[in-house]
């Protein structure tokens, strides 16, 4: 169950539809018996962590012959393929298995050490020792061979026993006994851990500094194996006669250095199997976490949610996060946590986050409805109606909707300024992101258009130019649009242009709206 589990799991995977990610093995083979042999690769749920771990078991396990399984896969043409194929005793630890099968989570470490040690001693009878590190070290020494150890869901104990600091520390000490001891180099040729979070930090330092870590924040050379690449998704769409552009809207959005775009593997495969584009994350175990976290009352989090749900980005500092989903001390920690959970995508070039795609946007909408931010959820529901009223020229309805969005979405401290109103516009028209590209302060040569909605190629809706005014008449906003010739900004577009003037009176707290349509 734990030592040399064979290749059965990977064989089952290959019996279905498999996107070939086997070349990652070449990256690992290049680390065998080197100082870089200890590595932890973390990524969100449903991004293929367990499948990767099972593939590694099938490749390295010396008790089976996996030539036939890997024949034709990318790794089979790599120069390292034969050198390491089925050459090692493999210890495979699925930490969620131990958590779920141990009667009391406080006993999970003793339970795991007992079970795994018993298997090793049965296979290597001359082995001595009580603790798992002692047993593995004794077996390696007595029989003169090193192990490959694969730990799946390494962080499950931190996630499941959130308040048990003693258990956390005992677990870290066990891992240090395995991987930070004088015997580590004699025990292991390769150690691979995977989970949702990187290795826990104490202060600013990793609990196991010898590990090379690759997270969703910085996957580096492992980025192509984090999920499905765009080329892989295009091939799947062609095979299953599915529209790639629609799949891109629903499941893309995780981008890394060099322009690499990564898709959620689980959602893509379910989309191909069902022939439907929809949210395949809905009501998973992490949904409750999302709902809980976005209800946290950190300064500025409501404004950030408005920005994010409105299709915008927010700055984030990821340094302080302790890689523990229960230690959240600031808004930055919260946003970083949501990156690791897959609910936000991270741009390392400018340290910003955004909601990656339609699937995750649906998750946010549903979570907001059940969180403490029900006012934001209400505005999202009313966004479709607002867009419809704007395009139909219903001025009073638009003014009322903007006023409601302003009241719901802006902190009193920032209520009375044009920047706040511009943020409200972005949020109030949140449903427009499916049909429009929204540009703020677009230069015209005679000034800046406050907000311009340019229809996407797939949209049949009219372009919109919105001008915002403070303590002025709405007619003045329309006049400015015409005087500065803002419609010239989108002169190459076909169809009508809707001119929208929205004003706010600081004394009366009232909003006004004027709408004109230019037919072309």
N, C-alpha and C positions, 0 to 999 in steps of 0.2 A: 504493500500500500504506500510505502514511503521511499523504499530503496529499489531502484530499477523497476519503475512501473511500466516500462515497455512503450510501444508505439501505438497502442490501441486507440487512444484518444485522438491522436493526429490522423490515424487511418479513417476514423469516423468522419472527421472534418473533410478529408479528401473525397469521401464518398458523396459529399454534397458539392455545392458550387464554391470553389476556392479561388480567391485572389492571391496570387503568388507573392508573398512577402518573405520568401525563404532567404533572400540575399542578405538579410540582417545577420544570418549565421556567420557570414564571412567577416562581418564587423567584430563579432565576438571571438571568432577563431584567431583574429589578429591580436587578441589580448591574453590568450592562454599562457599561463605560467609567466606572465609579466606583472609588474606592479599595478597596471591598469586592469587587472583581472577581476577586481571587485567593482561591480557597477549596479546602480539602481535606476531603473527607468520607470517614471511615473506618468500616468495619463488618466483622463476621466473614465468613469464607468462606460461600458459598451464600446470601448475603443480597442478591443481585442487583446487585452492583457493575458487572460488565461489561455487563449488559443496560442499565443506566442510561447508561453511557458511550456505548453504541451508539445509544441513543435520541437523545442529544444530538448525535451526529454527523449523524443523519438530519435533525434539526431545523435545525441551523445551516448545514450544508454548502450552499454557493451553487451547486454544480455539478449539483444534482438538484432535482426538484420533489416535495416531500413533502406537498403539500396533501391528496392522497387518503389517504395513510397516517394523517394526524392528524385527518382529518374524523371527527367524532363523539366524539373523545377529549376529556377535560376541558379540556386546554390550548386547544383550538380556540375556546372561548367566552371566553377571556381577552383583555383589551384589548391585551395585548402580542403576541398570536399573530402577526398579519400583519407587525408592525413588524420582527421579527427572523427570521422564517421564511426559511431558505435565503438568508441575506444575507452569509455570511462564508466565507472560506477556512478550512478546519478541519485542524489538524494532530492526528493521532491516534497516540499512542504507547502500545502495549501492552508494558510492560517485560518481562513474562514471555516474550513472543515473542522479544525480543532476547536474553534470557538463554538461551533454548533453542536458538536458531539460530546464535548466535555459537560458534565452535569452542572458544574459551578465554574463560572468564568474565572474566579479567583484561583482555581486549580489548573487553569489551562496550560501553564508553562510546565508544571510537573507532569501533567498528562501527556503533553507532547514529547517531553524528554524521555519519559518512560516508554512510550509506544515506539518512537523512532530508534531509541537505543536498543530495544529488544530485537527489532528487525536486523539491525547492524550486527549485533552479537550472534544472532542465528546464522547469518551469512559468513561472519568472520569469528569463529569460535574462540580464538585466542585473544580476543579483544577484552580489555579491562576498563574499569572506570564507572562512575556513577552519573556524572553530568554528561550532557550531550557533547560538549566540546571535548571532554576527556575521552569519550567513547570513539568519536571520529578520529581524534589524534592517535589513539591507541591502534585502531584498525589500519590507519594509513602507515604507521610505523611498522607494525607487525607484518603487514602483507606487502609493503613497498609499493603502494599505488595511491594516487591522489584522486579525490572526488571532484565531481561537478555538483554544485548545490544550487537548486532553483527554488526560490521562495516566492510564492504567488500570494497576492493580497497581504503583503508584509505588514501593512498598517492597520489591519482589521482590529487588532487589540486596542489601538488608540481610538478607533471609531466606535467600538462596541462597549468598551469599559471607560467611558469618558471621564469619570471622576476618580478613578482608582490610580492615584499617582504612584503608589507603591508597585502595583502591577506594571505600570509603564516603565518605571525604573528597573525593575527586575528583568523585564523583557529586553531593555537596552543592554543591561549587563550580560544577558545570555548572548545577544548578538555580538557584543564586544568580545566575549569569550571565544566565539567562533572566528571573528574576522579582525580582531585587533590584539592578537596574541603572538608570541614568538613561534607558535606552531602553525599559524595560518598558512604560511607558504608551503609547509610540508603536508597540510591537510587538503588544500584545494588547488586545482588548476584553473578553476573558474567559479565565481560566485555571482549569480544573477538574481536580483530582487525586483519585483514589480508591485505597484500599488497605485492608489489614487494620489497620495501625497509623497513628496520627497521625504528623506529621512528627517526625523524630528530635530528641531534646533533647541538648544538651551542657550538663551541669550542670542548671540549672533553666530554661534558656531554649531555646525552639524554634530549630532551625537556620535557619528562614526566618520571621522575626517578622512579615513583612507579610501572611502568609496568615491568613485566617479559618479556624479548624479546628472541625470538628464530628465528634466521635467517638461510639462507643456509650456512653461515659461521660456525654456531654453533647451530644446531637444537636440540642437547641433546636428551631428552627423546621423542621428537617429530620426530626424524629422520625417524623411520619406516613409518610415515604418510606423509613425504615430497613428496614421489612419490611411484612408484611400486617397491616392493622388488624383488630380484632375484627369489625367490620361486613363487611369484605371476606371474611373466613373464613366467617362465617355465610352469606353469599350463595353461596360456593363449596360449602359443605356442603349447602345446600338444592338447588342445581343438580345435585349428584352423589349426592343421597340418602344423605349421610353424617351421622353423629351429631355435632353441634357440641360437646357437652360432652366427648365422648371425644377429639375433636381438640384441645380446649383443654388437657386433661390431658397430651397427648403433645407439643404444639408451642408452647404459650403460655409466658409467664414473663418476657419482656423488657418491663419496665414503665418508663415515663418520667413526668415531671411532668404533673400534670393527670389522672392515672389512665389515660393512654393505654397500651394493651396491644398489644404487637407480636409477631407470629408469624414463624417461620422460613419464608420464601417457598418455598425449594427443597423442604423437607420437606412442606409443605402441598400443593404441586402434585403431588408423587409420591404422597402419600396419596390425593389425589383420583383420580389416574390409575390406581392399582393397586387402590383400594378397600380398602386395608389400613392399619391403624394399627400402625406399627412404627418401628424406628430406622433412619432413612435416612442417618445420619451414619456408621454402622458401617464401620470399616476404611478411612476416608478418610485422606488424607495427614496430617491433623492429629492422628489417633489416636496415632501414634507420639510426637508432641510431648506430648500429654496424659500418656501413660504415663511419658515421660522426666521431665516437670516435677513430677508428683506424687511421684516417687521422691526428689526433692531433700530433703536432711536439714536443713531449717531448724527452729529452735526453735519448737515449737508447731504445726507443720504437721500432725502426726498428729492432734492434738486438733481442729484445724479440720476436717480431713477427716471425723472422727467426727461433728462437728456438722453439716456440710454433707450428708453422705450420710444422716444421720438426719433430714433435713428441716428443719434449723435454719439459722441465719444466723451470719455471722462479720463482725467489724469489719475494715475495710481502709482503709489510707491510700494513696491512688493517686498522691500528689505525686512520690515519688522515682523512679517508673518512667521509664526513658529512651526509651520507645517503641522498644525494640529487643529482640527475642525471645531474644537471646543474652546480654544483660546483666541478670542476675537476682542481686541482691545481698541480698535479704531475703525474708521471707515476704510482705510487702506487695507487693513487685515480682511475686512469683509469682502471687498472687491477682489483681493488676491485669492481668497478662498473660492469665490465663484468662478475664477479662472480655472483653478485646479478641478473643480467639479464639472467643467465644460459648459457652464452657463454664460460665460463671457469669453471673448477672444482677446488676446493680448498682442499689442504692437510694440515690440522691443525698441524700435527706432525712436518713437516719441513717448513711450511709457503711457499709452492710453489703452482703454478697454472699450469694447462695444458688444452689443448683442449680435451674434454671428449670423443668424439666419432665421427663416420663418418658423422653423420647428421650435427653436429656443424662444422666439418671440411669443409663441403660443403658451409656452411654459410660464413665462413672466406674466402674461395676461391672466392666466388661471390663478397663479400664486398671488397676484395683487388682489384679486377678488376675495381671497380667503385670508388676507393679511390685514394689518392695521391700516393699510393704505387703500381702503375701499373707495375713497374719493378719487384716487387716480384711476382705479379700475372703472369707475363710472364714466370718467371722461374718455377713456379708451373706447368704451361702448358707444359713446355719443359722437365719436370722431367721424364715423361714416356718414352720420346724419349731417354734421357740420360741413363736410366736403360736398355733399349733395346740395345743401342749401346755398353754398357759395357759388357753385356752378350754375344754379338756377336763379341766382340774383336775389335771394331772400334776405334782405339786409337786416331786418329786425331779428330774425332767427340767428343769423351769424353773430350779431352784436351780443345777444343773450348768451350764446354758447361760449364766445370768447370771454365774456365776463365771468361765467361759471368756472371756466378753466383757469382764469387768472386768480380767482378766489381759492380754488382748490390746490393750485400748483405752485404758488409763490409765497415764500415766507414774508411776513409783514415788514421786516427790515429792508427787504429788497423790492417791495411792491411798487414803489413810485420811481421807477426809472425805465427807460426805453429798452435797456438790455433785458430786464425781467420780462417785459411784454414780448420781446422777440423770442425768448425761451418758451413762453407760453404758446406762442404761435406754432413753434416746432412741435410741442407736445399735443396741442389741440388738433393738429392735422396729422396725427400719428398714422392714421390709416392710409394717408396719401403716399407713404413710402413704397407701397406696392405698385403704384402707377406713375410716380414722379421721382425725379431727382431734385432735391431741395437745396438751394444755394442761398446763403445769407450774405448780405452786403456785396452784391455783384456789381462791379464797376461798370459805368455806362459812358464814361468820358465827360459827363456833366454832373457826376455825383455817384451815389451808390444806391441801388435798389435794395430795400430792406430784406425782403424774402421773395425769391423767384422759384416757382414750381415748374420745372420743365418735364413734359410728358416723356416717359420711356418709350422706346420703339414699339413695345408690345401694347401700349395704352392708346385708347381712342378718346381720351379726355382732353379738354382744352388746357392750354398753358395758363398760369396765373402769376400775376405780379402784385405783391402785397406791400403797401407803404404804411408805415406806422407813424402816428403823430401823438404828441403829448400836449394836453391843454389847447388843442386846436380843433377846428371843424373837420369833419371827415371829407368835405368837399376839397379842402386844402390838400389832403393827401392825394386825391385823384388828380388835382391840378398839377401837383409836383411830378407825378408819374408822366403826365403828358408833356409838361415843359421840359423835363430832362430826357424825354424820348426813350424811356425805359423799354417800351416794346421792341425797339430796334435790337435790344439784346438778344431777342429770340426771333428775329426777322426771318431766319431760314426755316423756321418750323411752319408746317402747314396747319390750317385750322384757326379757330377763333382764339383770342386772348382775353382773359377775364382780368379786369383791373379792380383791385380791392383796396379801399382806404379804411383803416381801422384806427380809431382815436380813443384816448382815455382822458377823462377829466379828473384831475387830482382832487378837486374839492368835492365833487358829487360822487366820485368813485364809479362813474358810469362810462360805458363804452358805446361808441357809435360806429356805424358802418355804412359805406357807400360802395356800390358795385356797378361797374359798367362793363359791357362786352363789346370788344372790337371785332367785327366780322371781316374776314379776309377771303 
